[in-house]
Amino acid sequence: MSLNHHVLTKKTTDAILAKFKCGDWKSLNNSGPEFYRTGVSSNFPSPDAGFRCDASDLIISFEFKPPTETKRGILTGLGQSIAYLNSSNISFLIIPNFLEDFDISKFMSSLFDSQIVGHLPVGLISFDVDNPDSVELLHNVDMRNNNVDKSKIGSTRFWAKHQDLPIELFHLILDYYYQHKTKKIHSDAFETCWKEKLFPVSNIDNLVTPPILDIRGKPIKTLAGTKNIDFGSKLIKKIKKKSGVDKTQAQESLKQRTDPATAGDTLYQSIRKNFLSFLKHVQVIDSEGELTDLGFKIYHLGTVHGPTSKIFYDYFTKLVLFTGNQLDVIMDLEDLCNEFRGIKSYVEIQQELEVRYIDKGMIKRNPRRIVGNASNTPFLKYEDLLWRALGITKKLPNAKPEICFNWKKITEISSLPDL
C-alpha cells in the first residue's frame, strides 16, 4: 500500500466513523454511536479497516478503493467486500465518486440496486475525490450475516500494539513458525521457541538467564540497545537470595508460571498473548497460528540479509507503519503536535490523543480506567520505544513537544517496493 493510498483510507474511514458516532448515519438496530475502530483479520482476505459495536454484536469490514483504481478494480472490490462476510456481520465498499470523468458511484449504485440490496449485507459508500473527508452513504445495509468465524476477528486496537519486542526477536520467533510450516517441528511454534530459546527450564534449575541468541548466534538486545533481552531475570535474582525450602518452593512456583502447560494469567501466557497479538496484527501469522505469505517473505529477507541488516529493519518498519497501521497514530500525533506546539509536552499530547481517540471511537472505552491517571503502562509507551529504535522520531531539546517525526524516513520507507 502506498503512502497516498494509506492516507486516503485513513481520511475516509475516520470520516465514516464520525458520521456513525454523531448519529448522522445509522446501521442495524439504530447502531452507530457505539461504533469503535478495530484491527482486522490477518487471514486472507484482509479488509482495509474494521469497526465493532458491542451493543449490537456487530463486526463491520471495509474495502477501500482509491481514485487511481480501474473500473475492473472497483468491481473486484465488491467481490472482496462480499468475501469479508466470512469474518464480519456486514461490510462496506468505499469508492471514489468519479474515476476521471466517469461517474463510478452512479454505476455502482445501480448495480447495488439490482444485485446486492436485499440479497447481501454489503453497503456502498462514496467519497469526494477532491475532499476525501466528504463521504456519502449510497446504500446502507438492512440485514446481517450471522455465520461469522470469530476465530478470524482482528484485535480490538486498530493499530498493532507493540509490546517491547526487539526486531531480532521478532525474526527469531518467525524462524520457529517457518520451521513449523516446513514440518521441521510439529509442536506449537511459539511454545517450542519459548522452551528452547526464550526461557528454557534450565534457567530455573541453574538460576541463570543466559543471553537469547538470534539465528546468527548473536545476543538479542532490547529495543533501546542498552542490555540483552531476557525473561525472568528479576525473579531469578530474588530466588537466589532465598535458601532451603523457600528457595526450592520459589523455583517450583516460577516453573509453574513459565510452563506453557499452566493455564491462566501466567508469565508465559502473558508474553505469548502480547507477542502473538502483534504478529497477527502485522499479518505475519494468521489466526490459526500459521506463517502467512507476507510472514514468509519478511522472514526470508531477515534470514538472507541478517536480522540486524538495514533492509530487514526498513521492511519491518514498513510492516508496522502500514500493515500495522501505526502510521495512522503517528499522523494523528503529528496533527496534535502542530496544534499544541510551544504549549504542551509530548506526554501531554499523548494523553490528549488518548482522550480524543476514546471520544471519537478510535479505541474502545475502558469504563474501569480514568484517562490521564497514572498507569502501569503509559499510553503508547512501547510504540515510542519502537519508533525511536527505528529512527521515526527525533528529539527536539528545549522544545514543546520535545520530539518530532522523521517524515523523510517515513516517506523513504513508504517508497520501498512491496515484498
C-alpha positions as CSV (number, residue, x, y, z in Angstrom):
1,M,0.0,0.0,0.0
2,S,1.4,3.4,-1.0
3,L,1.6,6.4,1.4
4,N,-1.1,8.2,-0.6
5,H,-3.4,5.1,-0.5
6,H,-2.9,4.8,3.2
7,V,-3.6,8.4,3.9
8,L,-6.8,8.3,1.8
9,T,-8.0,5.2,3.5
10,K,-7.5,6.8,6.9
11,K,-9.2,10.0,6.0
12,T,-12.3,8.3,4.6
13,T,-12.7,5.7,7.4
14,D,-12.2,8.4,10.0
15,A,-15.0,10.5,8.3
16,I,-17.2,7.4,8.1
17,L,-16.7,6.6,11.8
18,A,-17.5,10.2,12.7
19,K,-20.8,10.0,10.7
20,F,-21.9,7.0,12.7
21,K,-20.7,8.3,16.0
22,C,-22.6,11.6,15.7
23,G,-25.8,9.8,14.6
24,D,-25.9,11.2,11.0
25,W,-25.7,7.6,9.8
26,K,-27.3,4.6,11.5
27,S,-26.7,0.9,11.0
28,L,-28.7,-2.1,12.0
29,N,-30.9,-1.6,15.1
30,N,-30.0,2.1,15.0
31,S,-26.4,1.3,15.9
32,G,-23.6,3.7,15.1
33,P,-22.9,5.9,18.1
34,E,-21.4,2.9,19.9
35,F,-19.0,2.0,17.0
36,Y,-15.3,1.9,17.6
37,R,-12.4,1.2,15.2
38,T,-10.6,-2.2,15.5
39,G,-7.9,-4.2,13.8
40,V,-8.7,-6.6,11.0
41,S,-8.2,-10.3,10.5
42,S,-4.7,-11.4,9.5
43,N,-6.3,-14.2,7.4
44,F,-6.8,-13.8,3.6
45,P,-8.7,-11.8,2.6
46,S,-8.0,-9.0,5.0
47,P,-10.1,-5.8,5.0
48,D,-8.7,-2.3,4.8
49,A,-10.4,-1.3,8.0
50,G,-12.8,-2.6,10.6
51,F,-15.4,-1.3,13.2
52,R,-17.1,-3.1,16.0
53,C,-20.2,-2.5,18.0
54,D,-20.5,-4.5,21.3
55,A,-24.1,-3.4,22.0
56,S,-25.4,-4.8,18.7
57,D,-22.7,-7.5,18.5
58,L,-21.6,-6.2,15.1
59,I,-18.4,-6.7,13.2
60,I,-18.0,-4.4,10.2
61,S,-15.4,-4.6,7.5
62,F,-14.4,-2.1,4.9
63,E,-12.8,-2.3,1.5
64,F,-11.3,1.0,0.2
65,K,-10.6,1.8,-3.5
66,P,-8.7,4.9,-4.4
67,P,-9.3,7.3,-7.3
68,T,-6.4,5.7,-9.1
69,E,-8.3,2.4,-9.3
70,T,-9.7,1.0,-12.5
71,K,-13.3,0.2,-13.2
72,R,-12.4,-3.5,-13.1
73,G,-10.7,-2.9,-9.8
74,I,-13.8,-1.3,-8.3
75,L,-15.8,-4.4,-9.3
76,T,-13.1,-6.6,-7.7
77,G,-13.6,-4.5,-4.6
78,L,-17.2,-5.6,-4.5
79,G,-16.1,-9.2,-4.6
80,Q,-13.6,-8.5,-1.7
81,S,-16.4,-6.9,0.3
82,I,-18.5,-10.0,-0.1
83,A,-15.6,-12.2,0.9
84,Y,-15.2,-10.3,4.1
85,L,-18.5,-11.6,5.3
86,N,-16.6,-14.8,6.3
87,S,-15.4,-12.8,9.3
88,S,-17.9,-9.9,9.7
89,N,-21.6,-9.4,10.0
90,I,-21.7,-6.6,7.4
91,S,-19.3,-4.9,5.1
92,F,-19.0,-1.7,3.1
93,L,-17.3,-0.9,-0.2
94,I,-15.8,2.6,-0.2
95,I,-15.3,4.1,-3.7
96,P,-14.4,7.5,-5.2
97,N,-17.4,9.3,-6.7
98,F,-15.6,9.6,-10.0
99,L,-12.8,7.8,-11.9
100,E,-11.5,10.6,-14.0
101,D,-14.7,11.7,-15.8
102,F,-16.7,8.5,-15.2
103,D,-19.4,8.6,-12.6
104,I,-18.4,5.3,-10.9
105,S,-20.6,5.9,-7.9
106,K,-23.7,6.1,-10.1
107,F,-22.8,3.0,-11.9
108,M,-22.1,1.0,-8.7
109,S,-25.2,2.4,-7.0
110,S,-27.3,1.0,-9.9
111,L,-25.5,-2.3,-9.6
112,F,-26.3,-2.5,-5.9
113,D,-29.9,-1.7,-6.6
114,S,-30.3,-4.6,-9.0
115,Q,-27.9,-7.2,-7.5
116,I,-27.0,-6.6,-3.8
117,V,-29.8,-4.8,-2.0
118,G,-32.0,-7.4,-0.2
119,H,-29.6,-10.2,-1.0
120,L,-26.3,-9.5,0.8
121,P,-25.3,-7.4,3.9
122,V,-22.9,-5.2,1.9
123,G,-23.2,-1.4,1.7
124,L,-21.8,1.2,-0.6
125,I,-20.1,4.5,0.4
126,S,-18.5,7.1,-1.9
127,F,-16.1,9.9,-1.2
128,D,-15.3,13.1,-3.0
129,V,-12.0,12.7,-4.9
130,D,-11.3,16.4,-4.2
131,N,-12.2,16.1,-0.5
132,P,-11.8,12.6,1.0
133,D,-13.4,13.8,4.3
134,S,-16.7,14.2,2.4
135,V,-18.4,10.8,2.4
136,E,-21.9,9.8,1.2
137,L,-23.8,6.6,2.3
138,L,-25.2,5.5,-1.1
139,H,-26.5,2.1,0.1
140,N,-26.9,1.1,3.8
141,V,-27.3,-2.4,5.0
142,D,-30.6,-3.8,6.1
143,M,-29.6,-7.4,7.0
144,R,-26.7,-9.1,8.8
145,N,-24.6,-12.2,8.3
146,N,-24.7,-14.4,11.4
147,N,-22.4,-17.0,10.1
148,V,-19.2,-15.4,11.3
149,D,-15.9,-17.2,12.0
150,K,-15.0,-15.3,15.2
151,S,-11.6,-17.0,15.3
152,K,-10.6,-14.7,12.5
153,I,-11.6,-11.5,14.1
154,G,-8.9,-8.9,14.5
155,S,-7.5,-7.1,17.5
156,T,-9.6,-4.6,19.4
157,R,-7.0,-1.9,18.7
158,F,-6.8,-0.6,15.1
159,W,-3.0,-0.4,15.2
160,A,-0.5,-3.2,16.0
161,K,0.1,-2.6,19.7
162,H,3.8,-3.1,20.3
163,Q,5.0,-4.9,23.5
164,D,8.7,-4.3,23.7
165,L,9.5,-6.9,21.1
166,P,13.0,-6.4,19.7
167,I,13.2,-6.8,15.9
168,E,15.8,-9.6,16.1
169,L,13.5,-11.5,18.5
170,F,10.6,-10.9,16.1
171,H,12.7,-12.7,13.4
172,L,13.7,-15.5,15.8
173,I,10.0,-16.2,16.5
174,L,9.3,-16.2,12.8
175,D,12.1,-18.7,12.4
176,Y,10.1,-21.2,14.6
177,Y,6.9,-20.5,12.6
178,Y,8.9,-21.3,9.4
179,Q,10.2,-24.5,11.0
180,H,6.6,-25.4,11.8
181,K,5.5,-24.6,8.3
182,T,8.2,-26.8,6.8
183,K,7.5,-29.6,9.2
184,K,10.9,-29.4,11.0
185,I,9.0,-29.0,14.2
186,H,5.5,-30.4,14.8
187,S,4.6,-28.8,18.2
188,D,3.3,-25.3,18.7
189,A,5.9,-22.8,17.2
190,F,5.8,-20.2,19.9
191,E,5.8,-22.8,22.7
192,T,8.8,-24.5,21.2
193,C,10.7,-21.2,20.8
194,W,9.9,-20.4,24.4
195,K,11.2,-23.7,25.7
196,E,14.3,-23.8,23.5
197,K,15.4,-20.1,23.3
198,L,13.4,-17.7,25.4
199,F,13.2,-19.4,28.7
200,P,14.4,-23.0,29.0
201,V,13.6,-24.7,32.2
202,S,17.3,-25.0,32.8
203,N,17.3,-21.2,33.6
204,I,15.3,-22.0,36.7
205,D,17.3,-25.2,37.6
206,N,20.6,-23.3,37.4
207,L,19.2,-19.9,38.3
208,V,20.7,-18.2,35.3
209,T,19.4,-16.1,32.4
210,P,21.8,-16.6,29.5
211,P,21.5,-14.3,26.5
212,I,18.9,-15.1,23.9
213,L,20.7,-15.5,20.6
214,D,19.3,-14.6,17.2
215,I,19.6,-17.0,14.2
216,R,23.2,-16.0,13.7
217,G,24.2,-16.6,17.3
218,K,24.4,-13.0,18.4
219,P,22.8,-11.8,21.7
220,I,19.5,-10.0,21.2
221,K,19.4,-6.6,22.7
222,T,16.4,-4.7,24.0
223,L,15.0,-2.0,21.6
224,A,17.0,0.6,23.4
225,G,20.1,-1.4,22.8
226,T,21.4,-0.9,26.4
227,K,21.2,-4.6,27.6
228,N,20.4,-8.1,26.5
229,I,16.8,-9.0,26.4
230,D,15.7,-11.6,28.9
231,F,12.6,-13.0,30.6
232,G,12.5,-13.6,34.4
233,S,15.9,-12.3,35.4
234,K,14.4,-10.2,38.2
235,L,12.5,-13.2,39.5
236,I,15.6,-15.4,39.4
237,K,17.6,-12.8,41.3
238,K,15.0,-12.9,44.1
239,I,15.2,-16.7,44.2
240,K,19.0,-16.6,44.6
241,K,18.6,-14.6,47.8
242,K,16.5,-17.4,49.3
243,S,17.7,-20.7,50.8
244,G,16.5,-24.1,51.8
245,V,12.8,-24.9,51.4
246,D,11.9,-21.3,50.5
247,K,14.3,-21.4,47.6
248,T,13.0,-24.8,46.3
249,Q,9.4,-23.6,46.6
250,A,10.2,-20.4,44.7
251,Q,11.8,-22.3,41.9
252,E,8.8,-24.6,41.6
253,S,6.5,-21.6,41.6
254,L,8.5,-20.0,38.8
255,K,8.4,-23.2,36.8
256,Q,4.6,-23.2,37.0
257,R,4.4,-19.6,35.9
258,T,6.7,-20.2,32.9
259,D,5.3,-23.6,31.9
260,P,3.2,-23.4,28.7
261,A,1.0,-26.2,30.1
262,T,-0.1,-24.0,33.0
263,A,-3.4,-22.2,32.3
264,G,-4.4,-18.8,33.5
265,D,-2.6,-15.4,33.7
266,T,1.0,-16.7,33.9
267,L,4.2,-15.1,32.8
268,Y,4.4,-17.3,29.7
269,Q,0.7,-16.8,28.7
270,S,1.1,-13.0,29.1
271,I,4.2,-12.8,26.9
272,R,2.7,-15.2,24.4
273,K,-0.5,-13.2,24.1
274,N,1.3,-9.9,23.7
275,F,3.8,-11.1,21.1
276,L,1.4,-13.1,19.1
277,S,-1.2,-10.3,19.1
278,F,1.4,-8.1,17.4
279,L,2.5,-10.8,14.9
280,K,-1.1,-11.4,13.9
281,H,-1.9,-7.7,13.6
282,V,1.0,-7.1,11.2
283,Q,-0.2,-10.2,9.4
284,V,2.9,-12.4,9.5
285,I,1.0,-15.2,11.1
286,D,-2.7,-16.0,10.7
287,S,-5.5,-16.8,13.3
288,E,-4.6,-20.5,13.0
289,G,-1.0,-19.8,14.0
290,E,0.5,-20.4,10.6
291,L,3.1,-18.4,8.8
292,T,1.5,-16.2,6.1
293,D,2.9,-15.4,2.7
294,L,3.9,-12.0,3.9
295,G,5.4,-13.6,7.0
296,F,7.5,-15.9,4.9
297,K,8.7,-13.1,2.7
298,I,9.9,-10.9,5.6
299,Y,11.3,-13.9,7.4
300,H,13.3,-14.8,4.3
301,L,14.6,-11.3,4.0
302,G,15.9,-11.4,7.5
303,T,17.4,-14.8,7.0
304,V,19.3,-13.8,3.8
305,H,20.5,-10.4,4.9
306,G,20.5,-10.9,8.6
307,P,18.0,-9.8,11.3
308,T,20.1,-6.7,12.0
309,S,20.5,-5.6,8.4
310,K,19.2,-2.2,7.2
311,I,17.0,-3.8,4.6
312,F,15.3,-6.0,7.2
313,Y,14.8,-3.1,9.6
314,D,13.4,-1.0,6.7
315,Y,10.9,-3.6,5.7
316,F,10.0,-4.3,9.3
317,T,9.4,-0.5,9.6
318,K,7.1,-0.6,6.6
319,L,5.3,-3.5,8.1
320,V,4.4,-1.8,11.4
321,L,3.6,1.6,9.7
322,F,1.3,0.3,7.0
323,T,0.1,-3.2,7.8
324,G,0.2,-2.5,11.5
325,N,-1.5,1.0,11.0
326,Q,1.0,2.7,13.3
327,L,1.3,5.4,10.7
328,D,-2.3,6.4,11.4
329,V,-1.4,7.0,15.1
330,I,1.7,9.0,14.0
331,M,-0.4,11.2,11.7
332,D,-2.8,12.0,14.5
333,L,0.1,12.7,16.9
334,E,1.6,15.0,14.3
335,D,-1.6,17.0,14.0
336,L,-1.7,17.4,17.8
337,C,2.0,18.4,17.9
338,N,1.2,21.1,15.4
339,E,-1.9,22.2,17.3
340,F,-0.1,22.4,20.7
341,R,3.4,23.4,19.6
342,G,5.0,25.5,22.2
343,I,2.2,24.7,24.6
344,K,2.1,21.0,25.6
345,S,4.8,18.4,26.2
346,Y,4.9,15.2,24.2
347,V,3.5,13.2,27.1
348,E,0.6,15.7,27.4
349,I,-0.1,15.4,23.7
350,Q,-0.2,11.6,24.0
351,Q,-2.7,12.0,26.8
352,E,-4.8,14.4,24.7
353,L,-4.7,11.8,21.8
354,E,-6.0,9.1,24.1
355,V,-8.9,11.3,25.2
356,R,-9.8,12.2,21.6
357,Y,-9.4,8.6,20.5
358,I,-11.9,7.4,23.1
359,D,-14.3,10.3,22.3
360,K,-14.1,9.6,18.5
361,G,-14.4,5.8,18.9
362,M,-10.9,5.2,17.6
363,I,-10.3,3.0,20.7
364,K,-12.7,1.2,22.9
365,R,-13.6,3.0,26.1
366,N,-12.5,1.1,29.3
367,P,-15.0,2.1,32.0
368,R,-12.6,1.0,34.7
369,R,-9.9,3.3,33.7
370,I,-9.7,7.1,34.1
371,V,-7.8,8.6,31.2
372,G,-4.8,10.7,32.4
373,N,-4.4,8.9,35.7
374,A,-1.2,7.1,36.5
375,S,-1.0,3.7,34.7
376,N,1.4,0.8,34.9
377,T,1.9,1.2,31.1
378,P,1.5,4.8,29.8
379,F,-0.4,5.2,26.5
380,L,1.9,4.4,23.5
381,K,4.9,3.6,25.8
382,Y,6.2,0.7,23.7
383,E,5.3,2.3,20.4
384,D,7.5,5.2,21.4
385,L,10.4,2.9,22.2
386,L,9.9,1.2,18.8
387,W,9.7,4.5,16.9
388,R,12.9,5.7,18.5
389,A,14.7,2.5,17.7
390,L,13.6,2.7,14.0
391,G,14.6,6.4,13.7
392,I,11.0,7.5,13.2
393,T,11.2,10.1,16.0
394,K,13.9,12.5,16.8
395,K,14.5,14.6,20.0
396,L,14.0,18.4,20.0
397,P,15.8,19.7,23.0
398,N,14.2,22.6,24.9
399,A,11.0,22.4,22.8
400,K,7.4,21.7,23.3
401,P,6.7,19.0,22.3
402,E,10.3,17.7,22.7
403,I,10.1,15.2,19.7
404,C,9.4,15.4,16.0
405,F,8.6,12.8,13.5
406,N,11.1,11.9,10.8
407,W,8.9,12.3,7.7
408,K,11.9,12.0,5.4
409,K,12.5,8.5,6.8
410,I,8.7,7.6,6.7
411,T,8.5,8.8,3.1
412,E,11.5,6.7,2.1
413,I,10.1,3.6,3.8
414,S,6.8,4.1,2.1
415,S,8.6,4.1,-1.3
416,L,10.0,0.6,-0.8
417,P,8.7,-1.9,-3.3
418,D,6.3,-4.5,-2.0
419,L,7.8,-7.8,-1.0
